[in-house]
Amino acid sequence: MDWNIIVEFIRPELLILIAICFCMGLFLKVTTADINHHVSLNYIDMNEDGNLVDPNQLEAPTNLTATPSTKNITLNWDVVDGADSYTILRSTTSDSIDIVIASNVTDTTYIDNNVEQGVTYYYVVRAVKDSVESENSNVASAMIKNTNIAVLQFKLSTTDIYEYRVTMNEVNNFIDWYTDRSNGTGLPFYKFKTVDSNIDPYTDSNEYLIFDKIVWFKVKEYLK
């Protein structure tokens, strides 16, 4: 309804009420009116951007966290007043989290057991009331580290062959570095911490592998 028409038959005290509510971030909407100036009013919330918000719309869940253990990832979030249940969505990329892994969740804790080591998972949660979903919560992510042991073997341009006994998580870090260097980014070397029983009087021992010297590398994984 056009506001100019409303002004013609709303009493002055109601106009003052409308002005006060507008300043408080609320819109008053005239739903019925008659020639005797009897009106029915409803209000609609206005958000910080000045957009109208449905008063029946649920708030999005907040403070979503994702905590990894050795076998699963636990999600926690704050309760949403009025919510009947929650829907959990997951992805392995942060730009499109759209795969529903659980619905009708009535608690504010969820354990995701369908996860793999070494993969980063991204999550959002939606509140649900009367089959209507809220906006997404904040994004939370977690990864279960791969603690399997592997032998990482290198052949260098000097014909030397080196081996390092590391976790698969370290192998994945190395492969990420190697891929970045192949694309022209990152440091020109990779550091391996070495175990030296004769380290005294030194406090640390590291070996640095130069990217340009690597001819090939091989990964031999086995259970810890």
C-alpha positions in Angstrom: 0.0 0.0 0.0 1.3 3.5 -0.9 2.4 5.4 2.2 0.8 8.7 0.9 -2.6 7.1 0.9 -2.1 5.7 4.4 -1.3 9.1 5.7 -4.7 10.4 4.6 -6.7 8.3 7.1 -4.3 7.3 9.9 -4.7 9.4 13.0 -1.7 11.6 14.1 -0.9 9.5 17.2 -0.5 6.5 14.9 1.9 8.4 12.7 4.0 9.2 15.8 4.0 5.5 16.6 5.1 4.6 13.1 8.0 7.1 13.3 9.2 5.7 16.7 9.1 2.1 15.4 10.9 3.1 12.2 13.7 4.7 14.3 13.9 1.4 16.3 14.5 -0.6 13.2 10.9 -1.8 12.8 8.5 -1.2 9.9 4.8 -0.9 10.7 2.5 -2.2 8.0 -1.2 -1.3 7.9 -3.1 -4.5 7.2 -6.7 -3.2 7.5 -8.3 0.3 7.8 -11.8 1.8 7.7 -13.4 5.2 7.5 -13.5 5.5 11.3 -9.7 5.4 11.4 -9.7 2.0 13.0 -6.5 0.2 11.8 -4.7 -3.1 12.3 -1.0 -2.8 12.4 1.7 -5.4 11.9 5.5 -4.9 12.0 8.4 -6.2 10.0 12.0 -6.2 11.2 14.6 -4.3 9.3 18.2 -5.5 9.4 21.3 -3.4 9.5 21.4 -3.1 5.7 17.9 -1.6 5.7 16.3 -4.7 4.2 13.0 -6.0 5.5 13.2 -9.3 7.4 10.4 -11.8 7.9 9.7 -11.9 11.6 9.1 -15.6 11.4 12.5 -16.3 9.8 14.9 -18.2 12.1 18.3 -16.8 13.0 21.2 -18.7 11.5 23.2 -20.9 14.0 26.3 -19.2 15.4 29.7 -20.2 16.8 29.9 -23.4 14.8 33.2 -25.3 15.6 34.7 -28.4 14.1 37.0 -30.5 16.3 38.9 -33.5 14.9 39.9 -36.6 16.8 41.7 -39.7 15.5 38.6 -41.1 13.8 35.9 -38.5 13.5 35.0 -34.7 13.6 32.7 -33.3 16.2 30.6 -30.2 15.4 29.2 -27.8 18.0 27.0 -24.7 17.7 24.8 -22.4 19.7 21.1 -23.2 20.1 18.7 -21.2 17.9 15.5 -20.2 19.7 12.4 -21.6 18.1 14.2 -24.2 15.9 12.7 -27.6 15.5 15.8 -29.2 14.2 19.1 -28.6 12.3 20.5 -29.6 9.0 24.2 -30.3 8.5 26.0 -29.6 5.2 29.5 -30.6 4.3 32.0 -30.2 1.4 35.7 -30.7 0.7 35.9 -27.1 -0.7 35.0 -23.9 1.1 33.4 -22.2 -1.9 30.4 -24.5 -2.2 29.1 -26.3 0.9 25.9 -27.9 -0.4 26.0 -31.6 0.5 23.5 -32.5 3.2 25.0 -35.2 5.5 22.4 -35.0 8.3 18.9 -33.6 8.8 16.4 -33.6 11.7 19.2 -33.2 14.1 17.7 -32.0 17.4 20.9 -31.6 19.4 23.5 -28.8 19.0 26.3 -31.4 18.7 26.9 -33.7 15.7 29.7 -36.3 15.2 30.7 -36.9 11.6 32.1 -40.5 11.4 32.3 -40.6 7.6 35.6 -38.9 7.2 39.1 -39.8 5.8 42.5 -38.9 7.1 44.3 -36.0 5.4 41.1 -34.5 3.9 39.9 -31.0 5.0 36.1 -30.9 5.5 34.1 -27.7 5.6 30.7 -27.5 7.4 27.7 -25.2 7.8 24.5 -25.7 9.8 21.0 -24.4 9.2 18.2 -24.1 11.7 14.8 -25.5 10.7 11.3 -24.6 11.8 8.1 -25.9 10.1 10.2 -27.2 7.2 11.7 -23.7 6.6 15.5 -23.4 6.8 17.5 -20.4 8.1 20.5 -19.0 6.4 23.8 -20.8 6.8 25.9 -20.6 9.9 29.5 -19.6 9.9 31.8 -22.0 8.1 33.9 -24.4 10.3 36.6 -26.8 9.0 38.7 -29.6 10.3 41.1 -32.4 9.1 42.1 -35.6 10.7 45.8 -35.9 10.4 47.1 -39.1 8.7 49.5 -40.6 11.3 50.5 -43.6 9.2 54.2 -43.8 8.7 55.9 -43.7 5.3 59.4 -43.8 3.7 59.8 -40.8 1.5 62.6 -41.6 -1.0 64.3 -39.1 -3.3 66.7 -39.3 -6.2 68.7 -36.1 -6.7 70.5 -34.8 -9.8 73.8 -35.7 -8.1 72.6 -39.4 -8.4 72.4 -39.6 -4.6 69.3 -41.2 -3.1 67.9 -40.0 0.3 65.2 -41.5 2.5 63.2 -40.0 5.3 60.9 -41.8 7.7 57.9 -39.5 8.2 54.2 -39.5 8.8 51.8 -39.4 5.9 50.7 -35.9 7.1 54.3 -34.8 6.4 54.2 -36.5 3.0 51.1 -34.5 2.1 52.8 -31.3 3.3 55.8 -32.1 1.1 53.6 -32.9 -2.0 51.7 -29.6 -1.4 55.1 -27.8 -1.3 56.3 -29.6 -4.4 53.2 -28.8 -6.3 53.5 -25.1 -5.4 57.1 -25.0 -6.5 56.2 -26.6 -9.8 53.8 -23.7 -10.2 56.4 -21.1 -9.3 55.4 -20.3 -5.8 56.8 -21.1 -2.4 60.2 -21.6 -1.0 63.0 -23.2 -3.2 63.7 -25.8 -0.5 61.9 -28.2 1.9 63.1 -28.8 5.4 63.2 -32.2 7.1 63.9 -32.5 10.7 66.5 -35.2 11.3 67.0 -37.4 14.3 70.7 -37.3 15.3 71.8 -39.1 18.5 75.1 -37.2 18.4 73.5 -33.7 18.2 75.3 -32.4 21.3 76.2 -29.5 21.6 73.6 -28.5 19.0 69.9 -28.0 19.8 68.4 -28.9 16.4 69.3 -30.8 13.3 67.6 -30.3 9.9 68.2 -31.2 6.3 67.1 -29.0 3.4 66.1 -30.5 0.1 66.5 -28.2 -3.0 63.6 -28.3 -5.4 65.8 -28.0 -8.5 67.9 -31.0 -7.5 65.0 -33.5 -7.3 64.8 -36.0 -10.2 62.0 -38.1 -8.7 60.5 -39.1 -5.4 58.7 -42.2 -4.1 56.3 -42.8 -1.2 56.1 -46.1 0.6 53.3 -46.0 3.2 52.7 -48.6 5.9 50.7 -48.8 9.1 52.3 -47.3 12.1 
